Amino acid sequence: MPKILVTGFAGFIGSHLTEKLLDEGYQVVGIDDFNDYYDPSIKEKNILSFKNNKNFFSYKFDIRQKSFVEDLFNKEKPEAVVHLAARAGVRPSLLQPILYEEVNVLGTLNLLESAKNNNCQKFIFGSSSSVYGECKNTPFKETELELKPISPYGVSKLTGENYCRTYNHLFKLPIICLRFFTVYGPRQRPDLAIHKFTKLISESKPIPIFGDGQYKRDFTYVTEIIDGIMSSIKYTKTSFEIFNLGESHTTSVTDLVKLIEHALNKKAVIDWQPSQAGDVPLTYADVSKAAKLLNYKPQTAPEEGIKKFVEWYLKDKNSILV
């Protein structure tokens, strides 16, 4: 089996992907800097199931450190890269735009350079629905030309895509960009809405809802995303491709709260807040291209996915890091 480099391996999506790759017999080289964006002990819990696997090799460093990236590629010679490491989140990017540029753009460029210089066979870039901004054409298609992201995070992801396109054009590096749509599920970051709302409602604390609560998201269960990434790794016909990975179904924030209330059997206390800069009113994925070329078939409805998440949350909050 090929050796796969996974950046951000200890995070939400990265840890699920690393588990899946190891289960299928791949060797995995993982990079993560375990930064303090949220409690690093959460990432330590994420990797408990595989950190001692004989086919897993981990490195702790920042992808902005070009010499470390180069040394890693020279030593490990991965056949493919799945680049998930990033500073994430729309609202935090408004406060730290330079940090987001450095990690999400410079870090990506460092990886592309080393992949190109070491004859890497495939580079998969974890992008975001945030690149679409306030797109008027729905559902969002990969062929959309009017991409105008409205947050530094979205800009950084679109810039990363553009560098990917350029490296494919100049150096024939096979690249797939995957635009993730509001991923949730076990191990979801604690700052994200579903996790935050579940925690606050379970503790009988007010949940903040911005605007009128009618903005909608295409919530995508994490196993669907992992299936899409695995299919991208195995996809052999690519030179440069972009795929949406979403549920192709929208849910308003108020309806999301109702689903969490039902799963917890507990009523939410709403703390209404003004609309936030950088938030888009809608994300909605057209996944027909991924369905055709990657056999991508999302099938976890929000009702089922939220129930699974809440079950995990209630179990996880009582677990102890060992």
TORRO-83494 format. One record per residue: residue in three letters; x, z, y of N, C-alpha, C, O, CB in turn. Coordinates in steps of 0.02 Angstrom, whole numbers, plus 50000, padded with zeros to 5 digits. Last residue first. Glycine has a CB too. Layout:
<recs>
AlaXZYXZYXZYXZYXZY;...
</recs>
This chain:
<recs>
Val496815144250453497295147450408497925143150404498395144950369497005148450338;Leu495495148050558496085143850550496595147550507496775153250522496395142050619;Ile493895150850491494495153750520495075149250507495155146650451494625160850491;Ser492165147250532492775146450491493375149450528493355150350589492905139050474;Asn491085147250611491195153350572491825153050529491995157850494490595154650528;Lys491045134750662491145140250709491265146950674491525151650704490545140850756;Asp490765126650550491435126850578491545132850623492095135750622491575120550616;Lys489385128250527489865130250476490565131350506490905136150489489895125150420;Leu488865123150644488695129950625489165132650571489325138650570487965130150600;Tyr489405110050641489575114750695489445121950674489865126350684489165113050758;Trp488805104150528489525105150531489715110450582490125114850568489895098650547;Glu487475104250572487655107750511488405109150509488615114650490487445103650449;Val487615095950684487425102950693487585107050631487815112750637486675103450710;Phe487925083650620488395086850666488245094250673488695098450670488375083450734;Lys486765081050545487405082050511487915085650556488285090050534487695075250488;Lys485845079550651485745084750601486395086350564486565092150553485205082650551;Ile486385068450713486375074750749486275080550700486585085850707485825074850802;Gly486175058650612486845060450634486875067150670487335071050659487105055050679;Glu484775057650602485175059850544485855062350566486095067450542485255054050494;Glu484445053750732484095059350701484505062250642484565068250634483395057250677;Pro485235042050753485395048350788485055054450757485355059850755485185047850860;Ala485615033950596485185034950654485345041650687485575046250654484435034750633;Thr486805025350528486665032450538486265033250602486545033150656487315036650541;Gln487255012550508486605014350478486445021850483486005024350449486605012350406;Pro488184997950541488005004750561487315006550535486855002550539488035005550637;Lys489144987950466488424989250459488264996450477488205000750433488194987750387;Tyr490254974850466490104981350497489354982450497488974978450524490394981750569;Asn490984964050421490454966850378490274973950401490144978350360490684967050304;Leu491784958050510492044964150479491564967250430491704972450400492214969250533;Leu491064946850552491764946050533492054952150497492524951550457492174944650594;Lys489704950850572489864944550540490574944350512490684942150456489784938850590;Ala489784963250634489394962550573489594956350535489654956450474488634962350590;Ala490514960150747490814964550697490444964050631490744964450577490814971750722;Lys489534952150809490184949350792490524953550739490784950850690490634948750855;Ser488464961050829488374955350785489034952150764489104949750708487934950050819;Val488314972050908488814972450854488774966450807489024966750751488714978850814;Asp488114976251068487944970751023488484970650970489074969350985487894963751062;Ala487834992651128488274987851094487914982451057487444983751019488724991551046;Tyr487665000551274487244997451222487634991751190487764986651222486554994851251;Thr487495012551399487955008951355487545006651295487135010351268488565013551332;Leu486975015951566486815013451499487435010951464487865007651494486305007851503;Pro487415020551689486735022151668486585020451595486115023151566486245018551712;Val489025028851695488625022751695487925024351669487845029051630488965017251651;Asp489935039651801489465038951745489065032451750488815030751804488975045051743;Gly490635039551920490965036851861490515036151801490675032351755491525041251842;Ala489925054351988490295048051998490635045951934490895050151897490815048852055;Gln488405061151928489125061551933489435054651943489235049751911489415064751871;Ser486915068252000487255062851964488005063151977488225065252031486975055951984;Pro486705086352004486715079652035487075074551991487485076351949487055079852104;Gln485875095251868486435094251914486385087251946486065082851918487115095051877;Trp484915107751790484935101051819485465100551873485515104751917484245099151848;Asp485025115651652485315116651719485405109751750485905106351738486015120651715;Ile483855120751532484165115151568484405117451637484045120651675483665109351575;Val483925127951378483825129651449484205124451489484815123851482484065137051465;Ala483155122751225483695122451274483455124951342482875124251360483965115351281;Lys482605131551080482445128051142483035128351190483375133551196481815131051174;Lys482945128450909483035132850967482935128751030483145122951034483735136150967;Asn483325122150790482705125950794482725130950851482555136850843482565129550727;Leu484365113650784484535120750790483925125250785483975131350776484875122050857;Ala483675101650775484165103250723484345110750724484465113650672484795099050732;His482905102250893482575101950828483045104150772482855107850728482305094850814;Glu483915101950991483445107550987483115107950918483055113250888482895106951041;Ile484445089350964484855095350952484415101550947484525105850904485375096251008;Leu483355081451002483615081050934484035087150917483985089850861484025074650924;Lys483235084851137482685086351091482915086251018482705090350978482115081351101;Val484435079551186484325086751188483765088751140483825093851105484155089051260;Leu484145065851171484695068951134484605076551130484695079551077485365067151166;Asp483155064351266482975063651195483515066651150483375069451097482855056251177;Thr483935066151380483385070751366483155070351294482985075451264482805069351413;Val484805055251369485075061951365484515067051350484625071651311485425063851431;Ser484185042051260484265045351326484535052451316484485055251262483595045551364;Thr484965030551156484605036851159484725039951227485295040451250484825041751101;Thr485025014451077485145018851134484695024951131484125024651108485045015151200;His485985005250962485365008950972485495013851030486015017051031485125012850907;Ser487165001150904486694996150929485994999150936485484996150918486674990050882;Glu488175009150873487595009750829487085004250844486645002850804487275016650836;Gly489775000650883489265005150907488705005550856488745002750801488985002850975;Leu491104992150920490904996550865490425001750894490635006550925491524999950830;Asn491524975750967491134981750982491014985650918490824982650867490464979951018;Phe493114968250959492494969950925492174976150957492514981050971492614971050850;Ile494204955050990493894960951018493224962050981492834957450973493784960351096;Glu495724947750930495004948650927494804955050963495184959850966494754948750855;Phe496984936650893496754941550942495994941750940495664936650948497014939851014;Ser497104933150756497664932550801497554937450858497964941850871497754925150828;Thr496474936650592496494937650663497154935550696497684936050666496374944850678;Lys496154936950459496094930450493496224930950568496104926150605495414927550482;Thr496104948750387496724944750384496714938450427497224934950430496854942850313;Tyr495664965450388495464958850412496084954550420496554956450456495064959350479;Lys496044978250362496034973650305495874966450325495944961850285495534975950253;Ile495884984350485496544984550453496584979150398497104975950390496684991550423;Ser494514982350501494984978950547495684978850518496044973850524494994982450615;Ser494004990950406493884983750399494354979750443494574974250424493144982050416;Met494415002950465494675001050399494584993550387495024990150361494335005050342;Ile493625002750581494355002650586494665000350520495114996250519494635009650605;Gly492335003450527492534997750568493284997150574493554991650573492224998350637;Asp492375015850462492265009750422492485003550462492794999050433491515009150403;Ile492535023950575493065023650525492995017450481493485014150466493065030050482;Ile491285021750635491895019750670492475019050621492865014350624492075024750725;Glu490455027650542490365020450557490995017750590491225012250575489755019350603;Thr490845040850548490985037050487490905029550497491235025550464490535039550430;Val490375045150674491095043950664491235039950601491715036050600491465050550662;Tyr488985036950749489245042150704489945040250681490095034350668488775043050643;Thr488675033950916488915030950854489235036250810489705039650831489425025350868;Phe487505030951042487865036151004488035033450935487595030950899487445042550999;Asp487405023551178487395020951110487815025751067488415024651058487675013451107;Arg486435031751304487065030451270486935027651200486435029251168487495036751267;Lys485645032251464485625031351391486315029551364486715026251397485125025851372;Tyr484875042751585485395037951567485485038051491485415043251459486075039651603;Gln483955052451612483705046451580484255041251566484115035851539483175043351622;Gly484265063651685484295064151612484075057951575484005058051514483875069851590;Asp484375062351819483695063651793483675064151716483145064951687483235058151815;Gly485935070651850485435065751868484755067551839484585073451834485635058751845;Phe486545079551709486675076351773486155070951787485965067151742487375073351774;Ile486345095151641486145088151635486185085151704485895087651752485415087551605;Pro487095108851562487075104751622486855097651606487145094351562487755104651657;Ile486195121851482486595115751473486535111551537485995110751564486355111651411;Pro486275139751475486035133551506486495127651491487105128451489485965134451581;Lys486315147951313486585146951380486325140351409486175135851371487355147051379;Ser486115151551180485585152951230485845152551301485615156351345485285159751217;Glu487005146851090487185153251122486675155251176486785160051212487885152751153;Ser486485134651057486525139651004486675146651032486505151651002487055137750953;Ile486675128151180485995129651157486005135151104485595139651105485655123251129;Leu488085127251181487735131051233487025132851211486795138551222487705127051297;Lys488375119351066488675126051075488255130251124488095135951109489395125451101;Thr487655107651094487515111451033487775118651040487425123351023487845108150972;Phe488265103251212487555105151212487395109551151487035114551157487115098951212;Lys489575100551165489455105551218488735107951218488615114051222489625102551287;His489335090451070489665096651051489515102251102489335107751083490425095651045;Ile488725080751152488385083251092488675089951070488305094551053488435078151035;Ala489685078751260489005081251270488695084351208488425089851211488565075751295;Leu491375085251244490885079851243490175082651236490065088151210491035075051185;Asp492285095251231492055093751299491505088451300491185087351352492635091351342;Pro492705096351100492235101351125491965099851195491465102751215492555108051126;Arg492685081451000492995085551053492485090351084491905088551093493305080951107;Gln492115082450831492065079550898492375084350949492325090450943491325078150916;Arg492105087250703492745087450739492715084250808493235083550841493275083950699;Pro490725077250651491175082850639491855081850672492145076450669491265083950564;Gly490145066850790490165068950720490615074950712490865077550762490385063250675;Tyr490265052050892490125059150881490145060450806490145055950765489445061150912;Val490665040351020490745042550950490605050050945490805053950989491455040850924;Thr490285029251119490075036351117490065039051045489545040051015489385037151148;Phe490905015351053490335017451092490145024651075489885025851021489735012751081;Phe492465006751062492065012051033491505014051080491605014551141492495018151015;Arg493104991751037492754995351091492275000351060491744998551035492384990451138;Leu494624987050979493984989750958493684993951014493974998951035494064994050893;Cys495654973250966495424978551011494724980650990494274976550983495424976151086;Ile496934967650866496214968650869496084974350917496364979850910495914970050798;Ile498274955950851497984961850884497224961750879496904956550887498204962250957;Pro499824949650804499114949950788498804956450813499044961850796499004949150712;Leu500924942850917500774949150882500024949450867499624949450914501004955250925;Lys501424932150988501034930850927500934937150885500854936750824501384925550885;Phe501974933751110502404935451053502044934650986502334936150934502644942551060;Leu501044929651208501764928351217502164928951152502624925051140502044933151267;His499774933051157499904926351184500654924851185500864919451166499614925751254;Asn499924946551122499724941751072499914934651094500174930751055498974942151058;Tyr500234951651246500734952051193500564947451135501004944651102500814959251168;Thr499014949151313499634945951336500164946051282500514941051272499904949551399;Arg498114957351246498004950151247498654946351266498804941151237497444948351297;Cys498694969851276498644967551207498554959951204498884956551164498044970951171;Tyr498494970151414499184970051387499184967651315499624963851294499504977051393;Asn497104970751412497434964951442498164964451420498424958951410497394965351518;Glu496884983251352496654977051319497014970951346497224966551308495894976151328;Gly497414991251454497714991251388497514985051349497934981951315497524997451350;Thr496484988551553497174986451564497544986351497497944981851485497534991251613;Leu495384994651496495364987451506496074984751518496244979351495494914985651565;Lys495835007951500495705004751436495674997151442495914993651398495045007451408;Ser495955010251637496555010851594496445007551527496905004551499496735018251584;Val494625008651679495145003951703495755004151658496034998951641495345005551776;Gly494045019851617493845013151598494355007851619494485003151581493175011451629;Tyr494745030051689494795029451616494615022451593494975019451554494335034651582;Pro494345027851821495045026651802495135026151727495555022351704495485032251829;Ser492765019151821493145025351817493875023651801494005018451771492845030151762;Ile492045007551809491955011451870492285018351866492095022851903491205012251885;Pro492454990651759492404997751745492385001851810492684999751860492995000151702;Lys491894976351747492064980051807491974987551794491484990551815491634977751868;Leu491844961051681492024967851662492274971551724492814969951750492564967851606;Glu491104948051661491084952351720491214959651700490764963851701490404951751755;Leu491084942051537491644940551581491674945251641492214946351669491594933351606;Glu490704945451370490544947051440491154946051484491694948851470490274954351446;Thr490974944351237491084938351278490934939451351491024934951392490674932651252;Glu490534955751176491254955051186491424949051231491974948851260491604954351119;Lys489054962151257489394957651211490134956951228490334957551286489064950751211;Phe487814974451269488474972251290488804967951236488824969851177488924978351307;Pro486084968551259486624973151243487304970251262487364964151270486614975051169;Thr486254965651437486204970151379485884966651320485474962151329485804976451397;Asn487074963751586486834960051527486844964751466487364967451447487284953851513;Lys487644971951680486924970351687486644966951625486034967351613486824965851747;Cys488754985551672488604978751649487844977551651487454981651628488874977651578;Glu489564995251741488844994651750488614987551733488324984051775488644996451823;Gly490834995151615490574997551679489824997151682489474998551633490884993651736;Tyr491524990651505490954986551529490684988851596490364985051632490394986751477;Val492444999951470492704993851502492134989651531492244985651576493104989751452;Ser491805009851399491895010851472492155004651508492105004151569492365016751485;Ser491895007851266491335004651300491385005351376491035001851413490675007651276;Ser493655005851229493065009851245492515005651276492645000451307493255015451292;Ser494955004751103494705003951172494045007651179493885012151139494624996351190;Gly496275005951006495645009451016495425009151088495695012751130495705016750993;Phe497014992150933496974996250994496284999351001495784995751001497134991951056;Ile498094987850810497394989150824497354994150881497634999650877497024991850761;Phe499184975850757499124981150807498374981850822498064977150846499544979650872;Lys500164969950622499514970650654499524976650701499824981750686498954971450601;Gln501494968950583501034963750560500344964150593499974959250593500954964150486;Cys503014970350676502394973450651501874968050636501824963150673502114978650703;Asn504334967650713503954963050671503344966250638503194964950580504414960250617;Asn504894975850807504994977650737504564973550689504434975550633504854984950727;Asn504534971650932505244971550916505384973050842505934971650818505624976450959;Lys503144974050933503404967250938504134966850914504314962150879503364964751011;Ala503134987950927502814984050874503074976850873503214974050821502044984050884;Ser503784990951047504104992650984503794988950925504144986950879504065000150972;Glu502824985751138503524983551139503864984951072504194980551044503914986951196;Leu501694993351106501684986151098502394983351095502554978951054501294982851155;Leu502135006251144501975004751074501964997251060502214995051008501295007751056;Asn502285004651283502845006751241502735005051168503185002651134502975014251249;Leu500955001551317501484996551326502104998251285502414993851255501664995851400;Thr500325013751293500135007851254500675002551258500834999251208499465004951279;Gly500955021551393501015023251322500855017451277501205016151227500565029151305;Leu500515014851508501225014951491501335016651418501745013551384501605020051535;Val499085017351484499375010751497500115010551478500315006551436499285008751571;Asn498825030551452498415025351422498695018351432498555013851392497725025651449;Val499785038351524499685039051451499365032851421499605030151371499255045251436;Glu499705033351658500345034151623500255034151547500595030651511500695040551646;Glu498335033551690498715027251693499345027851651499515023251613498895025451766;Tyr498085047151678497735042451634498085035651633498135032551581497005041551657;Leu498895052151781499025054151712498705049251664499015047251614498775061251699;Ile498225046451889498915044451875499105046251803499425042351769499405047851924;Pro496945052651891497015045451877497725043251860497825038751820496775041451936;Gln496255065651877496965064451860497085057051845497315055351790497165068751799;Leu494925065351914495345070651941496085069451930496505071751968495155077251911;Leu494385055151844494305054951917494755060051951494955059252009493575056351936;Ser494585058951714495015053651741494955053051816495425050651849494855046951709;Pro493585068151687494255070551699494725065251729495185066951765494555073051634;Arg492485058451671492515063051728493215065951739493425066351796492025068751717;Val492825050951551492725047851616492835052751673493225051351718492015044951620;Gly493985052751419493475055751462493435052651530493945051751564493605063051468;Ala495705054651364495015052351358494565055751409494735060951437494755053551287;Arg497255048551343496885053351384496175050751388496055045251413497215054451456;Ala497625043951173497435042351243497215048651278497015053551246496875037051245;Ala497895036451017498105041551065497935039451136498075033751156498865042851058;Leu497635025950934497055029850957497245035151009496805037851043496725033250898;His498145012250860498325016050920497695019450949497285016250982498645011550974;Val498795008450715498125009850742498235014750800498385020650790497635012850687;Val499894996250657499795001750703499055002350719498724997350733500215000850769;Ala500804991150509500244990650555500204996950598500435002350579499584989550517;Glu501994993750446501724986950443501164985850493501064980250517501484985350373;Pro503315003550519502615002850496502394995550496502584991650539502145006850542;Lys504705008950517504525001950506503805001150481503694998250428505004998750455;Glu505385021150535504825020750488504605013650472504335012450418504245024550516;Lys506485018950625506555022950564506015021350513506165020450454506535030350581;Asn506015010950727506635009050693506715012750627506985009950578507235010350737;Phe504915018550768504815011950738505425009650699505375006750645504645006750792;Leu505615029850820505125030450765505015023750730505025023450668504455033150792;Asp506365024550924506715027550867506235028150806506445027150749506985034650886;Glu505335020351012505795015550983506135018250920506185014850869506325013551034;Val504755032851044504355027651011504815022550977504695020750919503905024051062;Phe505845038951107505565041951046505155036751007505195036450946505135048051064;Ser506015030651218506555031151168506305034151103506535032151049507135035351196;Lys504795032651291504965026151262505495026651207505435023451155505205021451316;Gln503605043151304504335043651294504575037551254504565037451193504515050351256;Arg502275041951300502595039651362503355039751355503705036751396502385043951421;Ile501855048151186501985040951182502255038051248502445032251249501355037251162;Asp502615063351145502195059851193502365052451192502945050551197502285062851265;Phe502645070650979502945068651043502445064551083501925062451057503595064651032;Lys502845074550821502545077550880502935075350942503475077950956502515085250875;Tyr502455066250673502935067050728502555069650788502015067250805503295060250744;Ser502255066050493502015067250561502585068250610503125070750593501555073350562;Phe501765057550355502365059350392502185060050466501985055150498502925053950382;Phe501065057350194500945058250266501575060850300501895065550277500355063050278;Asn501125057650059501145051050091501035051350167500925046150199500625046550060;Lys500955070650021501625067750012501685060950045502245058650057501785067249939;Asn500085081650128500055075850083500735072350080501045071350132499505070850105;Asn499965091850216500475092550164500465086850114500795087150062500395099050128;Lys498905088250297499565089050328500125089650277500705088250292499565095150373;Phe497575086750254498065081650235498785082950260499225078950244497845075150261;Ser496735096950294496615093850229497155088950207497195087250149495955090250231;Leu497115100850422497255105250366497195101650299497575103150252496775111150367;Ile496875094350539497345091150493497485095350430497915093550390497995089950529;Asn495975101750617495795094950597496235092150541496005088150500495835090350656;Lys496665113350648496135113650597495965106750571495825105850512495515116950626;Glu497485108050747497805110950687497285111450631497445110350572498105117850703;Lys496535104850843496885099350808497225101950744497245098450694497395096050854;Ile496245117850881495715113650853496015107850814495795106150760495245110950909;Ser497385122250940497225125050874496655121150841496595121250780497045132450880;Pro497425116651067497795113351013497635116150944497745112650894498535113851026;Asp496005115451166496395120251126496745116751068496415114051023495935125751100;Tyr496235100651265495815105851237496255109951190496825107951176495185102851199;Tyr497405096851328496765094351354496185098651328495715100151364496665086951335;Asp498695100451290498215105851304497575103351336497225107251369498535110951348;Asn499325090451150499305092851219498735097751229498335099051184499235086851267;Phe499905085051032499565091551031499535094551101499695100351111499915096450983;Asp500435072651018500825077451058500505084351062500785088851092500925074751127;Asp500645063050871500185066750915500605071750954501065074750928499615070350873;Ile500765050850747501035053450810500485057150846499915054750851501325047550855;Gly501055048050572500625050350626501015052750687501525056150680500185055850602;Val501025036650447501485039750494501065041650555500755037350586502085034950514;Val500445035450285500255036250355500815039750393501035045250373499595040050361;Gln500175024650149500635029350182500445029550255500305024350285501385027150172;Tyr498605023350061499085021150111499585026650126499445032550116498725019050175;Gly497615027649973498285026449947498785023849996499355022249977498235021849892;Glu496395031650017496425024949989497135023049968497255017349947496165019850039;Asp496675044050071496235043750012496265036949978496185036449917495505045250032;Leu497395039950183497745043450128497335043250064497605042550010497905050650148;Leu496335034350258496915030250237497285033450178497465030050130497395029350296;Lys495525045650278495265039850242495845035550216495835033250158494815035650288;Glu496355054150353496085056250288495875050250246496035049850187495485060850299;Thr496515046050467497095047850426496875050050357497175048150307497505053350460;Leu495195045750518495515039650494496105041250448496185038050395495755035350553;His495005059250553494565056050503494885049850474494855048650414493885054350535;Ser496015060350650496055064350589495605061650534495785061750475495875071650603;Gly495585051050749496215050250714496265054150650496535051650600496775052150759;Ile494405056150802494375050050761495005049350719494975047450661494295043850806;Phe494995069050852494345068150820494335062050774494265062850713493795067450873;Gly496785070750821496175071050860495555069750818495585069450756496195066050915;Ala497925068550752497625075150745496975075950784496645081150782498115080450768;Phe498385055850782498135057150714497775063750708497365064650663498715056950665;Gly498845048250890498275052750899497975054950833497365055850828497745049350941;Thr499235033550797499365037850854498735041950868498175039650861499565033650917;Val499755029150643499155031250678499355035750736499625041150725498665034950630;Leu500475016450551500605021350604499945022850640499615018250665501145018650653;Ile500505013550379500115012950440500325018450489500355024250471499355013350426;Lys501185004050253501285010050293500955008950360501105004150396502045011650300;Pro500214996850116500614996650177500685003550209500315008150194500304991850227;Met500425000049940500005000050000500445000050063500995002950063499525006250000;
</recs>
